[in-house]
Amino acid sequence: MGSMVHELLDSFTREGIRVQVGDSETRTQDPDAQFAKAFLADGTRLSSGAGIALGEVQLLELLLEGAGGQCLVIGNGFGWSAVALGLMLRGRGRVVAMDACLEGLDGGRGLDLVRAIAARHGLPLKAVEGLSPRDLPGIVGGHFGGRLDIVLVDSLHTDEQQLQDYEGIRPYLAPGALVVFHDVLNWRMEASFQEIARRDGRGAAILHRTASGLGLLFPPDAPYVPLLEAFRGEALPPRPAGNVWEDRYSYLACLYADSDDPAVGKKYLALALGETPRPELVWMDLARHHFDRQNWEDCLACLGEARSLRPDWSEPTHFEALVARSRGASPEVVWSLLAAALDQAEPTPELKLDAGFAAFDLDRLDLAERLGREAVAERPDWSLPRHLGALVARRRGAPAQELWLLLSEALRLRPVSPELKHDAALAALETGRLDQAATLAAEAAEMAPDWEPARKLLARVKRLGAGAE
């Protein structure tokens, strides 16, 4: 049988996606180095997780040689595994890939990519949004009539979720079903896999010699059992180097912080704190998580933990100021906290920028300008300090042409906020650039449809364009 790897790679290339496989773990010190990663034409990586290693794709191809059936993928990512299985089972089965679209920013894009590839190549493959185990009955019943022959589980990599995924698919597994669990070793999920193997009661193996440490459930008399022996191993996997486990456990602690089972979040928080030489960083990660969700009291509690570990560090005080601002504190209170943070250790460009805007709000223009320049010096690729500089210049009465030049420079950088587009549109209008003003005002209104200044400016520009003013 000829390998489908060339067609697999080509299927993504035809959609404008470059897939990179097989980095060296030894060189990169990254335990996920061998996994597949997807990039757009401009080099931007798709933020939707990584795909299984090419060697694991080829192993699946061997396991499924001559076999067919109904295949479910739990955790689509950018679609690498789903498309591979669709190619393997073309003419012999069908595949449904489900994804909760919670990892990264491009989960929905991954589902769309799978749909486009399936249509172009005529694959027996569908992609659906769904959360395991909640949505499994509807998906398995609706697409497969309640029977699964092949399952790839590649969802949230925790013992808790792996057990839930197994129990979710267990009622639908055909007697000869093959179930593959990704990343059992790489995410330390051996304990839950052993429990799954006990509950399942069929053949089970952790393949130590695969890139992720795949876990398999299979019928003991399957024809591929001798092949599995080549990938088995009893030695413990090497411990990943660097801060891999600090990052992973910190991520999981944040993820479970809002769950219905707070004990799980505390478990991963304790693991993260046990892995790091700087536990204050873990507490700050959790504080940012709560800040983004406006859980103010939880955020302040985490900031207090970080400050207790390192009282001289500016970051907790900086975020305390952001919480105060978000809760409606006066500009003077916000400024006092930011000023205190500036006097502490490791002031960041972000702190200097926030302090610059706070100084601007209090009409301390010299101070705002100085802080903006310091932020630009540390982050020359950043639009926000340049936007602040333009605001200071406007308040000082700078000519419209000078403001347009300053804001045009900021527009070439990132991020481009609706406020920046609004101010640039206003400067364009004041310098007679009506077409540019119309474009920028429309973009600002589209980015922030509920923001009244953007709507009013767009309406004004339209009136001017129609000769109504």
N, C-alpha and C positions, 0 to 999 in steps of 0.2 A: 504494500500500500504506500503510495506517495504521500509525503508530509504536506499538510496544508499551511505550513508556516509562511511560505511566500505569499499565498493568497491572503492570509491573516494580516500581514504587514501591509500589503497593497490595499486592502479594504480600507484601512485608516488613511493611507496616503491619498487615496482618491477623494476623501472628505476633507483634505487640507490639514491632516493631523500627522505629525511625525512622532513615531513611537521609538523610544530608546530603551534598550534592554541590556542586561548583563554587565553593569558596573562591577568593579572588584570591591568586595567587602574589605579585603586587606588594605587596599590603597585608600579607600574612603572612610574606613572605620564606621561604616553604616551597615547595620544588619539587614536593611532592606535594599541594599545596593543592587541586587540581581533582579529586583522587580521591574515590571514595565512601567514607564512613565510617558505621558502624552504631552505634546507641545504643539502650540499653534504656529503658524508660519512666521510670526514675529518673535518666536522664541519664548513666549509666555507659556508657563506650564499650566495645564488644566488642574484646577484645585478640586479633585474628586477622588483622592486616594491613588494608590498604585495598583497595577495589575499583577497577577501571579507571574512568577519567573518563567522565562522561556523554557527552562528545563522541566518545570512543572507542567506547562502546556504539553510538552512532548510526552511526558509520562501519562497524562490523561489520554492523549491520543492512543498510546499503546494499550492502556487499560480498556478503552472503549473500542478497540479494533474489532470489527465485525459485529459489535453490539449495537443496540438501538434502544428506543424507548422515550419516555417522557422525562424531561430534565428541567429542574428548577434551580436558578441561581439566586441566592439570597445575598444581596450586596453587589450592585452592578458597577459602581465606580464610574470609570469612563467607558466601560463596555468591553474591555479586552477579553476577559474570560468568557463572557456571553457570546461574543462573536466567534471565538475559538470553538466553543462547544456547538454553536450553530453550524459551523463548517464541518466539524467532525460528524455531526448527526444528520447532515443533509441527505435526504432520501431514506433515513433510517429512524427518524424520530423528530421531536420538536423541543424547543427551549423557550422558557419564559424567564426573563431576568427582572427581579424586583429590587427596588432601592427606595429607602426612606428619604433620600435627598437631604440628609442631615450632616454629612461629612463634607467639609470644604464648601466652595461656592458654586460648583459646577455639576452637582448631582443631576439636576434636571437636564443639563446639557448632555450629560452622559447618556441618559435615556433617549434623548432625541438623536444622538449619534448612532446608537444601536438601531433605532428605527430606520434611519437613512441607509445604513449599511445593509440591513436586512432586505430593504426594498431594492436596492441597487443589485445585490448579489442573489436575490431569490432564496434567502435563507429561511428555514423554518423557525423563526425567532421573533419573539415579541418582548417589549420592554414596558413595564408597568410601575407606577409609584405605589409603594406599600410598605408597611411597617411589620416586621416579624416580632412576635408571633401573632399579633392582633389580626392582621389581614390575610393570614395563610388560608383559613377555611374558604374564603371567597375566591382567592386566586387559584388554589389547587382544585377546588370544586368547579370553578367556572372555566378554567383552561384545560384541565387534565381529567375531569370526571372523577377526581378523588384518588388518583393513583400516581405515585412517583417511582420512577426507576433509577434516576440519577439525581443527586442533589449536591451542589457546591455551596457550602456555607462560608461566606466571607463578609460577615457583617461586623458589628461592634465587637472588638477583640477583648472580651472579659469572660471570666468563668461564668458569671451570672447570665450573660447574654447567650453564651454558647449552649448552656443547659436549656435555656428558654427556646432557642432555635430548634434544638433537637426534639424537645417535647412537642413543639409546634408541628414538626413534620412527621413525627413518629406514627400517628394514626394512618398516614397515607402511604407509608413505605411498602412497596411490593416485596414479596419474600426474597427475591434476588437483588434488591436495590443496593446500589453503591452510593455511599455518602462520603463526601470529602470535606474536611474542615481545614480551612487555611490558617496558617500562622499559629498553630498549636504551641510550637516551641518558641517562636520568635516573640510571642506575647505571653509566655508563661501560663498557658492554659492546660497544662498536663493534668492537673487535679480534676477539672471538670470533664476532660476527655475520658479519663479513667472511669469516672462515674457514669458517663454516657455509655462506655463500652460494657460496663456491668449491667446497665439497664437494657441495653440492646440484646446482649446475649449471643451475638453472632461473632464472626471474625472481626478483629480490631487490631490496628497497628499504628504506631507513630513512626513516620519515616524520617529518621534523624538526618539522612543524607539528601534531603531536599532543601531548597533554599529557605523555606519558611518553617520546616518541620510539619509537614502535612499530617493530619490524622485521618484514618480511613476506617469506615465500617463496611463490611462486605460479607457475602456468603462464603463459608469456609471451603466450599468446593469450586469456587470461581476459577476459571482457567488462567487468570492472571496472578494467582497467589504466588507461584514461583518467582515472578518478576518483582513482587514486593520485597522479597528477601534481599535483593540487591540494594534496596534503599533503607532497609532497617538498620538499626544500630542501638546499642544499649548505653553508650557513653553519654554523659550529660552534655548538652550543647554548650559552646563557649559563651561566656558572659559578654554581652555587647560592651564595647568600649565607650568612653566619654559619658555624656549626660543623657544617653538614650532613655534610661529608665526613669530618671527624674522627669524628663519631658512627658513620657508616656503616662506615668502615674499622675502627674499634675493635670494633664489633659482629662484623664478619667475622673479625677476628683472634681474637676469643674463640671464635667458632663453629668455626673450623678448628684451634684449638689442640689439640683432642682427636682430630683426624682421622688417617687413616692416612698422610697426606702432610704432615708438619710444615713442609715448605718453603712450602706455600700459606699456612699460618698466619703464618710469618715474613714473607712477602710483604705481607700485609695489615697486619701490625704495623708494618712499615717505612712503608707508605703512611699509616697513621694518625699515626705520629710525624712524618711530613713535613707533615701538614696542621694540626697544632696548635701554638699558641703556648705551651702548657703540657704538655709531654710526660709529666710526672709523672702527669697525670690518665689518660693512656692506660695507663701501667703499673699504675695502681691498678685500672682496669677489668679488666685481665687478671688481677691478683691476686685480685679478687673472684670472677672466673670460676673460678679454681683453688680458691679457698676453698670455694665452694659444692659443688665436686666432691671435696673433701677431698684435693686434690693438694697436700699441705703443702709439699713441697720446692719445687715450681714456684711456689707462692704466695709463699714466703719469698724466692725469687730475684727475683720481680717487685717485691716490697716493697723489696728492696735497691736495685733500679734507681730506684724512685721516691725513695727516701731520698737516693741519691747526687745526684739532681737538685735536691732541696730538703731539706737536712738539718734545717731547723727546723720542718717540717710535721708535725702530729700524726697524720695519717691512717695513714701506714705503721706507726708505733709502735702505734697503736690495733689495727690488724689483726694485728700481731705478737703482741699480747696475746691476741687471739681465737684465733689458731693455737695458742699455748701452752695456753690453756684447753681447746681441743678435743683436744689431745694428752695431756691429763691432768696438766698442770703444777699445782703446789701453789697454793692461793689466795694465798699470799704472793708468789709469782713473778708471777702474773697481776696482782695489785694493783700491784706495783712497776712493771710495764710501763705499766699504765694511768695511774698517777700521773705517770710520765715524760711520757706523751702529753698529759696535762692541762697541763703546763708549756710545751708547744710551741704553735705558731701554729695558729689556726683550729680550736680544739676544738669538735666538733659536739655537738648534743643527744644523738646516739647514743653518743658517747664518754662524755659525762657520765652517761648512764643505765647503761652497762656498768660504769663506775667506781663508780657508786652501788651496784649489785648486788654488786660485788667488795668494797666496804667493808662492806656488810651481811653478807656471808659471813664477814668477819673481826670481826663484832660491833662495828664502828665506826659506831654508829647515828647520832650527830650528823652525821658526814660523809656517810653514806648519805642522810640526810634532806635535807641542804643540796644535794647533787648532784641529787637527785630534784626538788627545787623549781626548781633552775636549768633542768633539762630541761623541766619543765612550763611555765616562763615562755617558753621558746623554742618549744615545741610544745604549746600548750594543747589541741589536738585529739587528743592521743596518750594511749592508755590505760596504757602501760607505766610511766611515772613515777608515776602515781597508784596503780598496783598496788604499786610499790615502797614508796610512802608508807604503804599499808595494812599491808604486811609489817612495816615498822618500828614502826608503831603496835601491831600484835599482839605483837611481841617486847617492847615496853615495858609490856604488860599492859593495853592499852586495852579498854574494855567492848565486848562483842559487838555492841551496837547501833551504836556508833561505827564499828566495822569494817565492818558491813553497809552503812552509808551511804557510806563511802569506796569500797568495792568496787562498790556499785551505780552510783556515779558513773563508775567506770572501765569498767563494762560498757556504758555508753552510748557509749563511744568506740571507736576502732579502733587496733590489731587486738585481737580477743578471742581469747586463747590458751586452751588447755585448762587451763593452770595458773591463769589468772584465774578461769575458770568453777569449777574445783575449790575455790579459796579462797573464792569467793563462795558456793558451795553449803555449805561448812563454816560460814560466817558465818550463812547463812540457817537452817541447822540449829540453831545455837547461840541464835538469837533466836526459835525456834519456828515458823519459816516452812517447814513440812515440804514443802508442794507445790512451792514455789520451789526448795528444796534438791533435791528429786527431779528436777526439770526440769534444773537446772544440772549436777547430778552425771551425769545421763544424757548430756547434751551433751558434757561433758568426756570421758566414757568413749568416746563415739562419735568425737570428734576424735582421741583418742589411745588406741586400743584396747589397745595393749601397755603402757600406763603403769599400773603397779600401784596407786599411790595413788588414781587415778581409779576403778579397778575396786573397790577396797576401800571407798571412800566410797559408791559407788553401791550396793554390797551392804548396807552399813550402813543407808542411807536406806530401802532396800526392806524390811529387817527392821523398822525403826521403823514404816514405813507399814503393815506387816502385824501390828503389835503384838507382835513377837517380842522386843523389848527393853523 
